[in-house]
Amino acid sequence: MARKVSFRVPKLRPNAERGNRIRRRCAYLCFSSGAMLLLQSAGSAAAFPNPATVDLGTAAAFSVLAGSTVTNTGSSVISADAGVGGNLGVSPGSAVTGFPPGQVNAPGTIHTGDATSLSAQTAAGTASVSAAGRTPDQTFNPIYDLVGQTFNAGVYHAPTSLAIGGVGATVTLDGQNNADAVFIFQVGSTLITGASSTVALINGAQACNVFWQVGSSATLGANSTFNGTILAADSASLGNGVDVQGRILASTGAVTLINDTINTPACAPSSGVSSAPLFGRASWAVALLVFLTTVGVLVARRRRVPAPSLS
């Protein structure tokens, strides 16, 4: 008696559904990864090449330097970290008033119209020209407010006025874990900060590497906290109770102080490592890598699906 041979029709639906599930998951992964990268790229500060620092020359030894006069009201204190200097000077003028009650902490001293202050003014002028001559990485609108924003190392240009407006306003400078991160702000005319405003430093950013090149005058609001060296072509005026970590260097005009604290910090040692954000300028490359990897997994997965059995 002949043996009955039967053929089972292959059931393709489970495998097809399985493949569809895999493709849906991979598509979701591609979409979510790409969306995450786009959001991260849009929400983070731009990543620019780290500029070279601004060489202050002999002006680095001064915490306060004016062209015509330094005027102080109240108990302002001028100081500097060990080895930095912390001097107060005037050149080509020679007038310094309000010291005491203001004080210049040792080893800083007061220089009025002497060779030391003249050399510092010359060096400050050279530094200002250097800072102004850098090619900007970003140019702001003519009248621009930095309030609420975060900036990475780079050169930023304001054609006219720059502000940190409003009471308690904050601008943040992110060093991205690089002790050598340099921030240069070129201001065509005036720099004005609001009362109780803050220039905040995070992730290793240092005041010694922040420079504000100002085309005319700088005005810092009362009780504000400011980081960096101001290189003002004309004058600088500090409101009552301002805390500066850096320098106030004015070329031709006066520096006016009221119960202010100005300390010039030394730079912490370089880590030698620059840690740029993962999703900075390379975000599109990362997104492409994720996409291609996902497609590769999908193709490999489809090839592994076993052929239907005919038995």
C-alpha positions in Angstrom: 0.0 0.0 0.0 1.4 3.3 -1.0 2.4 5.7 1.7 0.4 8.8 1.8 2.5 11.9 1.4 1.2 15.2 2.7 2.5 18.7 2.4 2.0 21.4 5.0 1.5 24.8 3.6 4.1 27.1 5.2 2.6 29.6 7.6 4.2 32.9 6.6 2.2 35.2 8.7 4.0 34.8 12.1 7.4 35.5 10.4 6.0 38.4 8.4 4.5 39.9 11.6 7.7 39.3 13.4 9.7 41.2 10.7 7.2 44.0 10.7 7.6 44.3 14.5 11.4 44.5 14.1 11.1 47.1 11.4 8.7 49.2 13.5 11.1 49.1 16.4 14.0 50.0 14.3 12.1 52.9 12.7 11.1 54.1 16.2 14.7 53.9 17.3 15.9 55.9 14.3 13.2 58.5 14.8 13.7 58.9 18.5 17.5 59.0 18.2 17.4 61.6 15.5 14.9 63.7 17.4 17.0 63.5 20.5 20.1 64.6 18.6 18.3 67.5 16.9 16.9 68.7 20.2 20.2 68.5 21.9 21.9 70.3 19.0 19.3 73.1 19.0 19.3 73.5 22.8 23.0 73.5 23.5 25.4 76.4 23.1 27.3 76.4 19.8 30.8 74.8 19.9 33.5 77.0 18.4 37.3 76.6 18.2 38.9 77.7 21.4 40.6 81.0 20.7 44.1 81.9 21.9 44.1 83.9 25.1 44.7 87.7 25.1 48.2 88.6 26.2 47.9 91.4 28.7 51.7 91.9 29.1 52.6 94.2 32.0 48.9 95.2 32.4 48.3 91.8 33.9 49.9 93.1 37.1 47.1 95.6 37.6 43.6 95.0 39.0 42.5 98.6 38.3 44.0 100.9 35.7 42.6 104.2 34.5 43.7 106.9 32.0 42.7 110.0 33.9 41.7 109.2 37.5 40.6 106.6 39.9 37.8 107.7 42.2 36.6 105.7 45.2 33.7 106.1 47.7 33.6 103.8 50.7 35.5 100.7 51.6 36.5 99.3 48.2 39.2 96.6 48.3 41.7 95.8 45.5 43.5 92.5 45.8 44.9 89.6 43.7 46.0 86.0 44.1 49.6 85.3 44.9 51.9 86.0 42.0 49.4 88.0 40.0 50.0 91.6 41.1 46.9 93.4 42.2 48.2 97.0 41.5 46.1 100.1 41.1 47.4 102.7 38.6 46.7 105.8 36.6 48.4 106.9 33.4 48.8 109.4 31.8 46.8 111.0 34.6 47.9 110.9 38.2 44.8 111.4 40.3 43.7 108.8 42.8 41.1 109.7 45.4 39.4 107.7 48.1 42.3 105.5 49.1 41.9 105.3 52.1 39.2 104.4 53.0 39.6 102.2 50.0 42.6 99.8 50.3 45.0 98.0 48.0 46.1 94.8 49.5 49.8 93.8 49.4 51.7 93.0 47.4 49.7 95.4 45.2 50.7 99.1 45.2 49.4 102.3 43.8 51.1 103.7 40.7 50.2 107.3 39.6 51.7 108.6 36.4 54.9 106.6 36.7 56.8 104.4 34.3 55.1 101.2 35.6 51.6 102.5 35.0 52.6 103.9 31.6 53.9 100.6 30.5 50.7 98.9 31.7 48.6 101.3 29.7 50.6 100.6 26.6 50.3 96.9 27.1 46.5 97.2 27.8 46.1 99.1 24.5 47.9 96.4 22.6 45.8 93.7 24.3 42.6 95.6 23.4 43.6 95.8 19.7 44.4 92.1 19.7 41.1 91.2 21.2 39.2 93.5 18.8 41.0 92.0 15.8 39.9 88.4 16.4 37.6 86.9 13.8 34.1 86.5 15.5 32.5 83.1 15.8 29.2 84.7 16.4 27.9 88.3 15.7 25.0 89.6 17.8 22.4 92.1 16.8 23.5 95.8 17.1 21.9 96.2 20.6 22.1 92.8 22.3 21.2 91.4 25.7 23.0 88.3 27.0 20.5 87.6 29.7 19.6 83.9 30.3 22.0 82.5 27.7 25.0 80.1 27.9 28.1 80.5 25.9 31.0 78.1 25.2 34.6 79.2 24.5 34.8 81.5 21.4 34.8 85.1 20.1 31.6 87.0 20.2 31.0 90.3 18.6 28.4 93.0 19.4 28.5 95.8 16.8 27.3 98.5 19.3 26.0 97.8 22.8 26.0 94.7 24.9 24.0 94.2 28.1 23.2 91.8 30.8 19.8 93.5 31.4 17.4 93.3 34.3 17.7 92.9 38.0 19.2 89.5 38.9 19.9 88.7 35.2 22.5 85.9 34.5 24.7 85.0 31.6 26.6 81.7 31.9 30.0 80.9 30.4 30.6 77.1 30.1 34.2 75.9 30.1 33.1 72.4 29.1 35.7 70.9 31.6 38.5 72.7 29.8 40.6 74.9 32.1 42.0 76.7 29.0 38.6 77.7 27.6 38.8 81.3 26.4 35.9 83.7 26.0 36.3 87.0 24.2 33.4 89.5 23.9 34.0 92.4 21.5 31.7 95.3 22.2 31.6 98.2 19.7 30.4 100.8 22.2 29.0 100.2 25.7 28.8 97.3 28.1 26.1 97.6 30.7 25.1 95.1 33.4 21.9 95.3 35.5 21.8 95.5 39.3 22.4 92.1 41.0 23.3 90.6 37.7 25.8 87.7 37.4 28.4 86.5 34.9 28.5 82.9 36.0 31.3 80.4 35.3 30.6 76.7 35.1 32.4 73.5 34.1 36.0 74.8 34.6 35.6 78.2 33.0 38.1 80.7 34.6 37.8 84.4 35.1 41.5 84.8 33.9 40.4 83.6 30.5 37.4 85.9 30.0 37.9 89.2 28.2 35.5 92.1 27.5 36.9 94.4 24.9 34.7 97.6 25.1 34.8 100.3 22.5 33.8 103.1 24.9 32.7 102.7 28.5 31.6 99.9 30.8 29.0 100.2 33.6 28.4 97.5 36.1 25.2 97.6 38.1 25.0 97.7 41.9 25.6 94.4 43.7 26.4 92.6 40.5 28.9 89.7 40.2 31.3 90.0 37.2 34.0 87.7 35.9 36.7 88.6 33.5 39.0 91.5 32.4 37.4 94.6 31.0 39.5 96.4 28.4 37.6 99.7 28.0 38.7 102.3 25.5 37.3 105.1 27.7 36.0 104.6 31.2 34.5 102.1 33.7 32.0 102.8 36.4 31.0 100.3 39.1 27.9 100.6 41.2 27.7 100.1 44.9 28.8 96.6 46.1 30.0 95.1 42.8 32.2 92.0 43.1 34.7 91.6 40.2 36.9 88.6 39.7 39.2 89.9 37.1 40.5 93.4 36.1 39.1 96.9 35.3 41.4 98.5 32.7 40.3 101.8 31.2 42.5 103.5 28.6 41.7 107.2 28.5 39.0 107.9 31.1 38.2 107.3 34.8 37.5 104.3 36.9 34.8 105.0 39.5 34.3 102.7 42.5 31.8 102.5 45.3 32.3 99.9 48.1 33.4 97.4 45.5 35.6 94.3 45.7 38.0 93.6 42.8 40.2 90.5 43.0 42.4 89.3 40.2 42.6 85.5 40.3 45.4 83.4 39.1 44.7 80.7 36.5 44.3 77.2 37.7 46.6 74.6 36.0 45.4 73.4 32.7 44.0 69.9 32.6 45.3 69.4 29.1 42.0 67.9 28.1 39.3 69.7 26.1 35.9 68.2 26.7 33.5 69.4 24.0 29.9 68.4 24.2 29.1 65.1 22.4 26.3 66.7 20.5 28.0 69.9 19.4 29.2 70.4 15.9 29.3 66.7 15.2 25.6 66.1 15.9 24.8 65.4 12.3 27.6 62.9 12.0 26.4 61.1 15.2 22.8 61.1 13.9 24.0 59.5 10.6 26.0 56.9 12.5 23.0 56.0 14.6 20.8 55.8 11.5 23.3 53.6 9.6 23.8 51.3 12.6 20.1 50.8 12.9 19.7 50.0 9.2 22.6 47.5 9.5 20.9 45.8 12.4 17.6 45.6 10.5 19.2 44.1 7.4 21.2 41.6 9.5 18.0 40.7 11.4 16.0 40.1 8.2 18.7 37.8 6.9 18.5 35.7 10.0 14.8 35.0 9.6 14.7 31.2 8.7 13.1 30.1 5.5 9.7 28.4 5.9 9.8 24.6 6.3 8.2 22.5 3.6 8.0 19.4 5.8 
